[in-house]
């Protein structure tokens, strides 16, 4: 069996923008180096100063070096029918794969990661960086952060791993049924093996134990593993940084969604985007004018005592109002989508059928406004939304008082039977902040529940 031990240096702009500046490949038969290829590469883009400081490779050094397409055939040939080996293999392999993809060639090789192998064969090191392992093993690196020096050191490390592999770890990594090769290099397989297959929230953490991603799942283990197979660049970058995973079981999907939303706003993970913003800037509200017509309007949240719904921006609020006007045939003028005009017209709403055009009575129009308001959020009622618990003997619940989400909690079944009013659940709730995302999650759940109930009633009547 032949291995090609590979190391590359790049321009350091992430997977999408990263281009190779140097590549070194050592062909290794398990005992000896039998061939070698090393070359600088013209990346056809500027090398940032911090990368030059790290590697010593300058723009002048690569100016007359071959471009990747000029050495692609050599790389394909020398690695053909070999096992692709690298320290943190997904990085080197994915960058090279992307370079070949840009040339219209599908580069596929079996892979081995010396970081993952080292974790198994040389356990309990404080760090599995190439520099740290080589120091621990007294392996010299002749040119740190240069492709040839790092590739040569990785080859020696790999040789020692082969010699110490008494438990056939390398064979297990190459087994197509094994997930070892697809796991992030910094992550211990046991962590993944110990994940539950239940509803809950999971946390990806880096080596410093900082939360970098929060996700919810109906099956925690299955969802976590799916990240490792995702081909998106963001997912690949995230997985490369993941060294630890923790989780919280919730018992139901709704409680998992609510916990995920609040945890994202608590930790602000770098790989969560949709719900990271915590502050709501704009509030939607209603009021009645002197003619008795109900208006919908918006203003800065702190100026509104009882907002119907909260938004992150005026643009987001206006977009929602436009949708509401279309769905319930409301007047744009009375929804403050136009100002200082006599006629009722809006570029998104071509025809107004409302009271401002004297096509209906104030009472009839106001009823449609009320229907629109009732369709927003979760209303102003008190609700205890009961869910399955984490065990057979408990229930989970989300608590809403006067339309405000208070949080969620868990109770033994016999305890829940003793509580008569929603306010009684406050003693058992884990307090959480209410916000627009929480309102959206609960409103969607309640609407879905109503639809399912309507379908069941329809079946019964039939």
C-alpha positions in Angstrom: 0.0 0.0 0.0 1.3 3.4 -0.9 0.6 6.7 0.9 1.1 10.3 -0.3 1.8 12.6 2.6 0.8 16.1 1.6 1.2 19.6 3.0 0.2 22.8 1.4 0.6 26.5 2.1 -2.1 28.9 1.1 -3.1 32.5 0.8 -5.3 32.0 3.9 -8.6 33.3 2.8 -10.8 30.3 3.8 -12.0 27.5 1.6 -13.7 29.8 -1.0 -10.9 32.3 -1.5 -7.8 30.2 -0.5 -5.3 29.5 -3.2 -2.2 27.3 -2.9 1.2 29.0 -2.7 3.3 25.8 -2.1 2.7 22.1 -2.2 4.9 19.2 -1.1 4.0 15.5 -1.6 6.0 12.5 -0.2 5.2 9.1 -1.6 5.6 6.7 1.3 5.4 2.8 1.3 5.0 2.5 5.1 8.7 2.3 5.8 10.5 4.5 3.3 10.0 7.6 1.1 10.0 6.4 -2.5 9.2 9.6 -4.3 8.8 13.3 -3.7 7.3 16.4 -5.4 7.6 19.9 -4.1 6.8 23.2 -5.8 6.0 26.8 -5.2 2.7 27.7 -6.8 1.6 31.1 -8.3 -1.8 31.6 -6.6 -2.8 34.3 -9.1 -3.7 36.6 -6.2 -2.0 38.7 -3.6 -0.4 36.9 -0.5 -1.5 38.8 2.6 1.3 40.2 4.8 0.4 38.1 7.8 0.7 34.9 5.7 4.1 36.0 4.4 5.2 36.6 8.1 4.0 33.1 8.9 5.4 31.1 6.0 8.1 33.4 4.6 6.6 33.0 1.1 6.4 36.4 -0.7 4.6 37.6 -3.8 8.0 37.9 -5.5 8.9 34.2 -4.7 5.7 32.9 -6.5 5.6 35.4 -9.4 7.4 33.1 -11.8 6.3 29.8 -10.2 3.9 27.5 -12.1 0.2 28.1 -11.8 -1.8 25.2 -10.3 -3.1 24.0 -13.7 0.5 23.6 -14.9 1.3 21.1 -12.1 -2.2 19.6 -11.7 -1.4 16.6 -13.9 1.7 15.8 -11.9 -0.3 16.0 -8.6 -3.0 13.7 -10.0 -0.5 11.2 -11.2 1.7 11.0 -8.1 -1.4 10.7 -5.8 -3.2 8.2 -8.0 -4.0 4.8 -6.3 -2.5 6.1 -3.0 -4.0 7.0 0.4 -4.0 10.8 0.9 -2.4 11.6 4.3 -2.1 15.0 6.0 -2.1 16.6 9.4 -5.7 17.9 9.6 -6.4 16.1 6.3 -9.8 17.8 5.5 -8.1 21.2 5.1 -5.4 20.1 2.6 -7.6 17.7 0.8 -10.5 20.2 0.4 -8.3 23.0 -0.9 -6.7 20.7 -3.5 -10.1 19.2 -4.4 -11.4 22.8 -4.9 -8.4 23.6 -7.2 -9.1 20.6 -9.3 -12.8 21.3 -9.3 -12.1 24.7 -10.8 -10.3 22.9 -13.6 -13.3 20.6 -14.2 -11.6 17.5 -12.7 -13.1 15.5 -9.8 -10.2 14.7 -7.4 -11.1 11.8 -5.2 -8.7 9.9 -2.9 -9.0 7.8 0.3 -7.9 9.9 3.3 -6.1 9.5 6.6 -5.7 12.2 9.2 -2.6 12.2 11.4 -4.3 14.4 13.9 -7.1 11.8 14.4 -4.7 8.9 14.3 -2.4 10.6 16.9 -5.4 11.1 19.2 -5.9 7.3 19.2 -2.4 6.0 19.1 -0.7 8.7 21.2 -3.5 9.7 23.7 -3.5 12.4 26.4 -1.4 15.1 24.7 -2.3 18.6 25.6 -2.3 19.6 22.0 -2.3 17.7 18.7 -0.8 20.5 16.5 2.0 19.3 14.3 4.5 21.4 16.3 3.4 20.0 19.6 3.4 16.4 18.6 6.8 16.7 16.9 8.2 18.3 20.0 6.8 15.4 22.1 8.2 12.8 19.7 11.5 14.6 19.1 10.8 14.9 15.4 12.8 17.8 13.8 10.9 20.1 11.4 13.3 21.6 8.9 11.3 24.6 7.8 8.2 25.1 9.9 5.2 26.4 8.0 6.8 25.5 4.7 5.2 22.7 2.7 8.3 20.5 2.4 9.4 20.8 6.1 5.9 20.1 7.4 5.3 17.2 4.9 8.6 15.6 5.8 7.8 15.8 9.5 4.3 14.5 9.0 5.8 11.5 7.1 8.0 10.7 10.0 5.1 11.0 12.4 3.0 8.8 10.2 5.8 6.2 10.1 5.9 6.1 13.9 2.1 5.8 14.1 2.2 2.8 11.8 4.9 1.2 14.0 2.8 1.7 17.2 -0.6 0.7 15.7 -1.2 -2.5 17.6 -5.0 -2.2 17.5 -5.3 -1.8 13.7 -6.5 1.8 14.1 -5.4 2.7 10.6 -7.3 -0.1 9.0 -10.4 0.9 11.0 -10.1 4.4 9.7 -9.9 3.2 6.1 -12.9 0.9 6.6 -15.7 2.5 4.4 -18.2 1.6 7.1 -16.3 3.6 9.7 -17.1 7.2 10.3 -13.7 7.9 11.8 -12.4 9.6 8.6 -15.3 12.0 8.4 -15.2 13.2 12.0 -13.6 16.6 12.6 -9.9 16.1 13.4 -10.1 17.7 16.8 -13.1 15.7 18.0 -13.0 12.5 20.0 -15.2 9.8 18.5 -16.4 8.8 22.0 -18.1 12.2 22.3 -20.1 11.5 19.1 -20.8 7.9 20.2 -22.3 9.2 23.6 -24.7 11.6 22.0 -28.4 10.7 22.6 -31.0 10.1 19.9 -33.6 12.4 21.4 -35.1 15.9 21.0 -32.7 18.6 22.2 -30.1 21.3 21.6 -26.5 20.7 20.8 -23.4 23.0 21.1 -20.3 22.8 18.9 -17.3 24.2 20.8 -13.7 25.0 19.7 -10.5 24.0 21.5 -11.0 26.9 24.0 -14.5 25.5 24.8 -16.1 28.5 23.3 -19.5 27.9 21.7 -19.3 28.4 18.0 -22.6 26.9 16.9 -25.9 26.0 18.5 -28.5 23.8 16.8 -31.7 22.0 17.6 -32.5 18.4 16.7 -35.3 15.8 16.8 -32.4 13.3 17.0 -29.3 14.9 18.4 -26.8 12.3 17.3 -28.2 12.0 13.8 -28.3 15.8 13.3 -24.7 16.3 14.6 -23.3 13.6 12.3 -25.1 15.1 9.3 -22.9 18.3 9.8 -19.8 16.2 9.1 -21.1 15.1 5.7 -22.3 18.5 4.6 -20.3 19.9 1.6 -21.0 23.6 2.3 -17.9 25.6 3.0 -19.3 27.1 6.2 -20.1 23.7 7.6 -16.6 22.4 6.7 -14.9 25.4 8.4 -17.1 24.9 11.4 -16.3 21.2 11.7 -12.6 21.9 11.4 -12.8 24.1 14.5 -15.0 21.7 16.5 -13.2 20.0 19.4 -16.1 19.5 21.9 -19.8 18.9 21.7 -22.3 19.2 24.5 -26.1 18.9 24.5 -29.3 19.5 26.5 -32.3 17.1 26.1 -35.7 18.8 25.9 -38.2 16.1 25.4 -40.0 17.9 22.4 -39.3 19.8 19.3 -41.0 23.0 20.5 -39.0 23.2 23.6 -35.8 22.5 21.6 -36.7 25.4 19.3 -37.3 27.7 22.2 -34.1 26.7 23.9 -32.0 27.0 20.7 -33.3 30.5 20.1 -32.5 31.8 23.6 -29.1 30.1 23.6 -28.1 31.7 20.3 -28.9 35.1 21.8 -26.9 34.2 24.9 -23.7 32.9 23.3 -23.8 34.8 19.9 -22.0 31.8 18.2 -20.0 32.8 15.1 -21.6 30.2 12.9 -25.3 31.1 13.8 -26.6 34.0 11.8 -30.4 34.0 11.6 -31.2 34.7 15.3 -28.0 36.3 16.6 -29.4 39.8 16.8 -30.9 40.3 20.2 -32.2 43.9 20.2 -35.6 44.7 18.6 -35.7 48.2 17.3 -39.3 48.6 15.9 -42.7 47.7 17.3 -46.0 47.2 15.5 -49.1 48.7 17.3 -52.7 49.7 16.6 -54.8 52.7 17.5 -58.3 54.0 16.8 -58.7 57.5 15.1 -61.6 60.0 15.7 -63.7 58.3 13.0 -63.4 55.0 14.8 -61.1 53.4 12.2 -58.4 51.1 13.5 -54.9 51.9 12.2 -51.8 49.7 12.2 -48.6 51.7 12.7 -45.0 51.2 13.8 -42.5 53.2 15.8 -39.4 52.7 17.9 -40.0 49.9 20.4 -39.2 51.9 23.5 -42.0 54.4 22.5 -44.7 51.8 22.4 -46.2 50.4 25.6 -47.9 47.4 24.2 -46.4 46.3 20.8 -48.3 43.7 18.9 -45.1 42.4 17.4 -41.4 43.4 17.5 -39.0 43.7 14.5 -35.3 44.3 14.0 -35.7 47.1 11.4 -38.2 49.4 9.8 -37.7 47.6 6.5 -38.6 44.2 8.1 -41.7 45.7 9.7 -42.9 47.4 6.5 -42.4 44.2 4.5 -44.6 42.3 7.1 -47.3 45.1 6.9 -47.4 44.8 3.1 -48.0 41.1 3.4 -50.7 41.7 6.0 -52.4 44.3 3.9 -52.5 42.0 0.9 -53.8 39.0 2.9 -56.6 40.9 4.7 -57.2 43.6 2.1 -56.4 46.5 4.4 -55.9 50.1 3.4 -52.2 51.0 2.9 -53.0 54.5 4.1 -54.4 53.2 7.5 -51.4 50.9 7.8 -49.0 53.8 7.5 -47.4 52.5 4.3 -48.0 55.8 2.7 -48.2 59.3 4.2 -49.5 62.8 3.1 -51.5 61.5 0.2 -55.3 61.8 -0.5 -55.7 58.6 -2.5 -55.0 55.2 -1.1 -52.3 53.5 -3.2 -49.2 51.4 -2.6 -46.9 49.9 -5.2 -47.2 46.4 -3.7 -51.0 46.6 -3.2 -52.6 47.6 -6.5 -56.3 47.8 -5.4 -57.7 49.0 -2.1 -61.1 47.7 -1.1 -61.2 49.4 2.3 -63.1 52.0 4.2 -60.9 54.9 2.9 -62.4 54.4 -0.5 -65.9 54.2 0.9 -66.3 50.7 -0.3 -67.4 49.3 3.1 -68.4 50.4 6.6 -66.0 51.3 9.4 -67.3 48.3 11.3 -66.7 45.9 8.5 -63.2 47.2 7.9 -62.3 47.1 11.6 -63.3 43.5 11.7 -60.7 42.7 9.1 -58.1 44.7 11.0 -58.9 42.7 14.1 -58.6 39.4 12.2 -55.2 40.6 10.9 -54.1 41.5 14.5 -55.3 38.1 15.8 -53.2 36.3 13.1 -50.1 37.9 14.5 -48.0 36.4 17.3 -49.7 34.5 20.1 -52.3 37.1 21.3 -52.7 38.4 24.8 -53.9 35.3 26.5 -52.5 33.0 29.3 -51.3 29.7 27.9 -49.5 26.6 29.2 -48.3 24.6 26.2 -47.8 21.1 27.5 -45.2 18.9 25.9 -43.6 15.5 26.4 -41.0 15.5 29.1 -37.5 14.1 29.0 -38.7 11.0 30.9 -41.9 9.0 31.0 -42.7 10.5 34.4 -42.6 14.2 33.6 -44.1 16.8 31.3 -42.5 19.8 29.7 -44.3 23.1 29.2 -43.9 26.6 27.8 -45.6 29.4 29.7 -47.2 32.5 28.2 -48.8 35.1 30.5 -50.7 38.1 29.0 -49.2 37.2 25.6 -45.6 37.3 27.0 -43.4 34.3 26.9 -42.0 33.6 30.4 -39.9 30.5 29.7 -40.2 26.7 29.9 -39.8 24.0 32.5 -40.5 20.5 33.6 -42.8 18.9 36.1 -43.5 15.4 37.4 -46.9 14.3 36.0 -48.5 14.1 39.5 -47.3 17.7 40.2 -48.9 19.1 37.0 -52.3 17.6 38.0 -52.3 19.8 41.1 -51.8 23.1 39.2 -55.1 24.8 38.2 -54.1 28.2 36.7 -51.3 29.2 34.3 -49.8 31.5 36.9 -49.2 28.5 39.1 -46.6 27.3 36.6 -44.3 30.3 37.3 -42.8 28.5 40.2 -41.4 25.8 38.0 -40.4 27.8 34.9 -36.8 28.5 33.8 -37.1 32.2 33.0 -36.3 33.2 29.4 -36.6 36.5 27.5 -39.4 37.1 25.1 -38.5 38.3 21.7 -39.7 38.3 18.1 -38.1 35.0 17.3 -39.8 33.3 20.3 -43.2 34.8 19.3 -42.7 33.5 15.8 -41.8 30.0 17.0 -44.8 29.7 19.3 -47.3 31.3 16.8 -46.2 28.8 14.2 -46.6 25.9 16.6 -50.1 27.0 17.6 -51.2 27.5 14.0 -49.9 24.1 13.1 -51.8 22.6 16.1 -55.0 24.3 15.0 -54.7 23.0 11.5 -54.1 19.4 12.7 -57.1 19.8 15.0 -59.2 21.0 12.1 -58.1 18.0 10.0 -58.9 15.6 12.8 -62.4 17.1 13.2 -63.0 16.9 9.5 -62.1 13.2 9.6 -64.5 12.6 12.5 -67.4 14.4 10.8 -66.8 12.3 7.6 
